[in-house]
C-alpha cells in the first residue's frame, strides 16, 4: 500500500535532516540531487523544517550567484545540548556538545576509592551540572553514560556487578531523577566500538570485534553495523573465557583463571616486570596496574629498550583470547583498544595478527583503535546525539 501524503512528507523530512546532519550545510539544489525529490517537494520540506525550528539559513553558496537557490541550509545546532559521561572506577569525565556534536564544555574529576556512595554521586552529578552551565543556557536533551559492567538489555540499567563501585549504579539513577533529560547508559567497551565505527579505525567495517585492553579485558561485537549485547547483556565478557596458561578456571563470581588472568592490566604489569620493564614513577590512585601496564608497553616500543620479547609474549597471550573470538564469529577485523591496546598501537596489532594467522584459517586483520582514551566519551556522545535526533527529527505519526 502506498504511503499517505503525511507519511511521505515525514519520510522526506527525516531524509533531508539526515543529509544535512551528515553533509550540511546544503543548498536546496544539493538536497534535490541527494534525495532525488522534485524541486517543489524540496521547497516544501525546507519551508516545513524552517517553520519547525530544525534548520536555518547559514549562508549562501558561491560569491556571484544570489537568490533562493543559493541559500545554504544547516541544522539548528543549539536546538538541544547533549552530554556524555565516561564513568571509570576512580574518576568521571564529562563533555557537553551541541546537536551536531561540537564540544561546548568539558570537565573531569577524580573520585577516590574511599569515597562513600552518596558523596561520590553528588560530586559526579555536580560536575555534569557545572559543565552544562558552562556550555550555555540551552537545556540538556540527552545524556549518554559509559560505564564498566553489564547493561540489562530488558531494562537498559547497569546491573549490580561485584568488583565495581556501588556509586556507578546510584549515579545513573540520580541523573535520571535529577535531570529533565533522557539518560542512557551503555557498557564502555560497546561505546568505544560505536565510536570507532562512526569516526575511528573501523569506519570501513560493518562487522568487527573490538578487544578492550585496560584494567580489565572485554570485547564489543559489531555485526552488520549493529552492536550485539547478548541475551543478558554479557556478549563480549571474554575476561571469563577459559584459555591455556591462565592457571585455573574462572567462576560465575570472578574472572580469575580466565583470559583476564593473562591479559588484564595486573597480568600485563607482572609480565613487564619479569622482562625488566617495571613502571617508572608514581601512578594515579585506582589505576596502578593499568598505568604500569601502559607505561611498560610504551617503554617497550622506545628505541633501544629491547622490548621485543615482552611485546612478543604479550601478543602470544592476546592471540589466545582473540583466536577463540575469531573462531566463533569470523569478524574479519579485530581492533585493539583500551589504554593498553592504544599504547601498543600498530606494533602490537601486527604481532597479534601474525599469531592469529598461524593459529586460525580465518583471515583476520588486526588494527589499533585510533580514538584512544577519548573513545568512550565519543561513543557516549554519539549515543546521546542519536537519541536526541530520533526524538527531534521523528517522523509525524
N, C-alpha and C positions, 0 to 999 in steps of 0.2 A: 504494500500500500504506500503511495507517495506521501511524503511528509507534508503536513499542513503548512500554510504560509508562515504562521508564528514559529513553528519548529524550524523551518528552513532559515528564517531570519536569525534565530538563536544560534543555529549551527554556523552560519556565515559570520556572525559577530564573534563567536568564540575562535574561529579560524583566523580572522583578522587580528584579534588580540594576541593570539599565539605568535603570529608572524611579527607583529610589532614588538613583542617582548623579546623575540629571538634575533630579529634582523633590523629593528627600527633604529632611528626614525625612517618612515617611508612616505612617499607621495601616494596620492590616490591612483595614479597611473601604475606605480610599482605594485600596489595592492591588487589592482586589476590583473596584472601579469602573473603575480604569485598565486592568486586564488582561482583564476580562470573565470571570475564572475564578470558580468556585464558592467559597463560604466555606470548606468543608472543604479544598479544594485549596490555597487561600491559607494556611490554618492549617498545613498540612503543609509547604509550601515555606518558610514563616517559621521553622518548627522546624528544618528541614534547614539553612538558611542560618545560623541562630544556632549550630547544632552545628558547622558548618564554620568558625566564627570570622569570617564575612564580614559579618554585620550584628549589631547590638546594640540594646537599648532605650536611647533617648536622652532620653526624657521622656514626657509624656502630653499628649493633645490636650484642651483645654478645662479650665476651672477647677472644674466641678461634676461632670461625669460621670467615673467611675473604672471601672477594670476592664480586662480583656484587650483589648477592642475600642478602648480609648482610648490604648493604648500607641503611642508613636511609635518607628519603627524607622529606623535610619540605617546607612550603610556604616561599617565599622570603618576609619577613615581612616588610622590608624597601622599597619595591617596591612603596609604597604610604604611605603618612601620612594622618591621619584623625583628625578632630576637632569636639568638642561638646561644645555647649554653653547652659547654664541654665540662662535665662533672667528673672529676678524677677522684682517686682515693684521698688525696690531700690538698685539692685545690678546685677552684671553679674559674672558668674563663667565659666572658660574655662578649658578644658583638651585637650591635643593633644596626639594621640596614633599612633602606627604602625598598619599595616594591620591585625594583629592578636588581636588587642585591648589592647596591653601592653602600659601603660601610660608612656609617654616620658617627658612631662612637663605639668604644670597646674598653674593656677593663678585665682585671684578673685579681684573684685573692687566694692566698694560701689558707688552708684550714687544717690546723694541727690535729694529729691523731688523738690527742687527749680532749678535744673539744666535744662537749656534750651535744646531743641531738638538737635541742631547742636553740642554743646559741649558733650552732653551725647552720641550721636552716635560716635563721634570721640574718646572719651575715651574708649568705648566698642570695637570698631574696632581696636584701637591701642593695647589694651590688647591682643586681639587674635593674632595680628601680632607679638607682643613681645614673646608670648608663643610659637608660631610656630617657630620663630627663635631659641628660647632656645632648641627646640626639635631636631634641626639639619637642614641640607640644603635640605632635601627632600621636594618637594613642596606638598602643601595640595591638595588632590584629592577630598574629600567630606567633607562638614561641616553640622552637624546636629544642629538645633536650637530648643530648647524647650522654649515656652513662654505661659503665660496665655492668654486666649481669644480663639476665634473661627478661624479655618482654613477653607477657602473656598475650598471645595473638587474639584471644577471645575478648579481653578487656582493654588491651593496649596499655596495661600498667606494668611497672617494674616489679618483678617478683622478688620475694624475700630470699636472699642468697647468702649463705654463710661466707664469711671472709670479707664482705663488703660493709662499709659503714651504714648504720641504720638511718643516718640523716639523708641518704640518697632518696629513699622511698618517701620519707617525710617531706623532702623539698618539693618533689613533684606534686604531692597532694596540696601543699601550702600554696604553690604557684597557681594551681587550678582553682583554689578557693579565693585567692588574693587578687587575681588579675581578671579584668573583663576581656580576656583573650583566649583563643584556642591554644591549649598546651599539649604538645605531642612529645612522647618520649620514645626513643629507639636505642637499641644497642649501639655502642660506639663503633664497633667494627663494621656493622651494616651501614652506618652513616659514612664512614670512611670510604667504603666501596661505592656508595652512591656518588660521593664527591669525585672519586677517581673516574667514575664512569661518565659523569657530566663534564668535568673540567680538568681531568688529570691523565694518568698514564693509560687508562682503559677507554678513552673516548672512541676508539675504533672497534671496540669489542662489545657485543651484546651478551656474550657468555664468557664468564671468567670466575676465578676464585681469588679472593684477597686473603692473604695469610697475615694476620696481625701478630707482630712480634714485639712485645713490650714487657711490662711487669708480668703479665700472663700471656698465653697464646690463644688465639681464636681464629676463626675463618668466617668470611661472608661469602655467600653463594649467590651469584648473579646468573640466572639462566634466562635467555631470550629477553634480556632487558629488564627482568623483574627480580627483586630480592626474594629469596626463598627462606622463610623463617622456620618451617617445620611445624608439626602438629602441636608442639608445646612451646615453640619459640626457641628451641635449642639447636636448630641447624647450625653447624659450624663450631660446636663446642668441642674442638679437637684436642683441647687440653686433657680430656678424658680418654683419648684414643690410646689403646694398648699398643705399644711399639717395642721392638727389641732394644735392649740396653737400658731400659728405664728402671730396672732393678725391682720390679714388682708389678702389681696391677692396681689401677685406680678403683675407687669405691664410689657408691652413689653420693657420698657426703664430701669427698675430696678427690682432687685430680692427681695427688701424689702417686707416682707409679705409672702415670700415663705420659703422653707426649710433653705435657707441661714440665715433667721432671728432666727432660732433655733440652727443651727449648725456651722455657721461661727465663726471665732475666737473672734469677738467682743461679740457675744452672749455667747460663752463659757467663756470668761473672766468675763462677767457680772454674769453668773451663779456661777462662782468660788467665786467672791466677796461676793455674798449672802450666800455662805457656809463658809465664813471666810478664803478663800484661795487666798487672793489678791496677786498679783505678788510682789516679793521682788527685790529691786534694779532697776537700770536703764536698759532700753531696747533699741535696735538699732532703729534709725530713719526709719520710714516706716513700721516697724514690731511690733509696740507697742502692738496691740491686739493679734497678733499671738504669740509673745513672752510671753505675760501674760497668754494666754491660755495654752501654752506648760508648762510653769513654774507651773501653778496650777495643771495640770494633773500629772506632775512628783511628786510634793509635796504630792498630794493626795494618791499616791502609796507608800510613805515612811512609814515605821513602826511608829506607834504612832501618825500619823497625823489625824486619824479618817476621812479619805477622802471618805469612802464608800458611804455616802448619796449623795455627789457630783457626784461620778462616776455612781451611780445608775440613777440619774436624767439625766446625760449626755447620758447614754446608752438608756434611755427611748426616748430621743429626736432623737438620731441617728436611732433607730429602726423604727421610723415613716417614714423617708425617705427610709430606706433600705427595709421596707416591701412593699412599692409601687414598687420599682425596682424589687424585688423578684417576686411579683405577676404578673408582665408583662413578665419578661424574664426567670424566673426559672433557674438561672445560676448554682445553686448547691453550689457555693462558692462565698464568699464576702471577699475582702481584705480591711482592714482599713489602709490607707496610708496618706501621707502628714505629716506635723510637729506634728499635734495633734494626728493623728492616730498612728504615730510611738511612741510618748510619752506614749500613753495609753497601747501599747503592747498587750500581750496576756490577761492581766486582763480586759482591756476594751473590747476586742474582745469577750471574753467569756460571758460578761454581755449582749452585743448586741445579740449574738447567743441565749442566754436564752430567751430574749424577742421576737425575731423572731420566735422561736419555739412555743411560746404561741400565737402569732398573726397570723401565717400562717401555712397551712397544707403542704407547700412545704419545704422539708428538705433543709436547707441551712447551710453549715459550714462557720463560720466566723473566719478569720485568721488575724493576724497582718502582714503587709508588713515587709519584712526583710531588705530592702535596705536603709531605712531611707532617709536622706537628699540627698544622692547621687543617688537616683532613676532616677531623671530627666536627669542628666548628663549621667548616664549609658545608659538610653534609647536613648538619642540623639546620643551617640557614636555608639550604635547598628544600628541605622538608617543610620548613615554615613558609617559604615562598610558594611552594606548590599548593599548600593548604589555603593560603590567602587567595591565590589566583583562582583556585577551584571555587571558592566562595564568591569572590568579587566578579569573576567572569562567567559564572554559572549560567548556562542557557535557561531561558524562561521556561516554566512548565505550563 
